[in-house]
Amino acid sequence: AVSELDRAAKKGVIHPNNAARRKSRLMKQLNAK
């Protein structure tokens, strides 16, 4: 999922800041389990 966000950010589909924020949120969810 993270690599997909990175790829989307590189393509310009989503803003890099946006991708970074979503990544940190994803990691928090994964660590919470």
GILIN-V898769 format. One record per residue. RES is the residue in one letter. SS is DSSP state (H for helix, E for strand, - for the rest). OMEGA is omega in whole degrees, 0 to 359 (none if undefined). BURIAL is # if it has 9 or more other ideal C-beta (glycine too) atoms within 8 Angstrom, else .. Layout:
RES/SS/OMEGA/BURIAL  RES/SS/OMEGA/BURIAL
This chain:
A/-/181/.  V/H/181/.  S/H/178/.  E/H/178/.  L/H/179/#  D/H/181/#  R/H/180/.  A/H/180/#  A/H/180/#  K/H/179/.  K/H/182/.  G/-/179/.  V/-/176/.  I/-/181/#  H/-/180/.  P/H/179/.  N/H/180/.  N/H/180/#  A/H/181/#  A/H/181/#  R/H/180/.  R/H/180/#  K/H/182/#  S/H/179/.  R/H/179/.  L/H/181/#  M/H/179/#  K/H/180/.  Q/H/181/.  L/H/182/.  N/H/183/.  A/H/183/.  K/-/none/.
